[in-house]
Amino acid sequence: MDAASLWQRYQDWLYAHDGLGFYLDISRMRFDDRFVSEMQPKFDKAFAEMEKLEAGAIANPDEGRMVGHYWLRDADLAPNGQLKAEIKDTLAAIDTFATKIHSGEIKPPNAPKFTDILSIGIGGSALGPQFVAEALAPVVPNLNIHFLDNTDPTGIDRTLAPLRDKLSSTLVLVISKSGGTPETRNGAIEAKAAYAAANIPHGPHFVAITGHDSKLENMAKAEGWLAAFPMHDWVGGRTSELSAVGLLPAALQGIDIHQMLAGAKEMDEATRIPELKQNPAALLALAWYFAGNGKGEKDMVVLPYKDSLLLFSRYLQQLVMESLGKEKDLAGNTVYQGIAVYGNKGSTDQHAYVQQLREGVPNFFMTFIEVLKDRDGGSPEVEPGVTCGDYLSGLLQGTRQALYENNRDSVTVTIPEVNERTVGALIALYERAVGLYATLVNINAYHQPGVEAGKKAAAGVLQLQTKVVAALQEAQRPLSLVELATAADTTEQIEFIYKIIRHLAANNRGVTVEGNLAQPAELKVTAKR
Ligand SMILES: O=P(O)(O)OC[C@H]1O[C@H](O)[C@H](O)[C@@H](O)[C@@H]1O
């Protein structure tokens, strides 16, 4: 396509939202008009399904649940008075709690004010709060936030180390919709242990954000935690950033959550319009479908050219991949759907893997996130008439051009600046695009059956460990792995047993191993007395 036609195509496909100062450009995706007309019936269906979802249909059939994250930003859309009240009451409770924490009206027993937050959660109970903290936390936040999002002992130590002297002014948020996620439970137990070691009762420092009647909620009640906030059954983990999960930590840091909600609401209104060209989420879904042939054949590389948006692609990874990565479609056919998402930030990644993107395997499409405002205040010149921000902008435009010339397609999302409203709008945009795309490819975007398999297998390994240690203690003599597996009555699990023993030995956990660990057949294992 020559320059004039490309410019025309750019203008024909440019979506602009005046209120948000937001633009979406899908002109560098090489679809033609025929593709767009062929997709129209699929979009008609997607718009209709979305309307039903927003009206309170059971849009997550496998779990028998409504899907209500859009109501969080406009409670009046919720399908009944009780839900409306739940949304409004939760928001009011978050506002009140954050205000009282900031003023010191709610204070820890042994310090004048809370100064730090330790946020414990994983997946949808961590990625949104982490993304938003990185994007929006003030340079000097009301409270400094720290995250525990794993069950890695070294990681836990690293997070807790700077907090050891500040436990008396730390507020611990334990976030889990189900209230039973092992990594989060473990993090909470480790945090409690830190409080116990410092002789500080943990209850007045701990806050739960969790589903009704979950183990976590019951624990919070039983242990007299400072507060508990609800996570609604009809909000999925990966779409929970604008529920208490994201709003409470944001408000505590001094981020304007009402502006986040307002930005999301404006984007919701724009992405509710059942007209492809007037709906930026539909345009995104169209681009994704075109890129991957409706089968996720190409990965989505997300490159925000703004440091504060570094965690956006990580956040999107869960939103997109857990929603769209499905074996079965809604009719039960095996489809192996999904779109892989990765990316960090530009221009940094240009000095890492963009070489492959430009010249290597063409298995991706790009999403550039452009931010128009460089910074508050003026910029020094790094060359005559040129600033750092000009470089950043030039590098984005140049990379887009260089990729396009080599048949690598891209989408460009432009926002005026990174602030509460635009971040809320970005979250809403991608939530809706995922929902629409799911209907285009006929899958349930709101369940995650595949996650359970690994969790069940892990639980099995831990049960096996208990069995193996008991068998060793009973034997009271060195056993080979085969003997140990026989004694534990689990001969088919011998490889797991080897790994369990190797891990226990590495951590001085009550087993002695004689022999070379690289020669499993020769090992003799004994329980330490
Ligand atoms: O909030 P939680 O119930 O602790 O869940 C945390 C995460 O765990 C699971 O593995 C799910 O796949 C995620 O969708 C969820 O966000």
The ligand as a Gaussian input file, in Angstrom:
#p B3LYP/6-31G(d) Opt

LIG

0 1
 O       -8.626000     -14.802000      44.772000
 P       -8.318000     -16.239000      44.906000
 O       -9.550000     -17.070000      45.147000
 O       -7.275000     -16.491000      45.952000
 O       -7.754000     -16.737000      43.538000
 C       -6.547000     -16.296000      43.004000
 C       -6.371000     -16.870000      41.615000
 O       -6.290000     -18.258000      41.762000
 C       -6.725000     -19.149000      40.799000
 O       -5.755000     -20.067000      40.521000
 C       -7.465000     -18.661000      39.598000
 O       -7.111000     -19.365000      38.448000
 C       -7.341000     -17.201000      39.379000
 O       -8.350000     -16.803000      38.503000
 C       -7.454000     -16.444000      40.671000
 O       -7.379000     -15.080000      40.419000

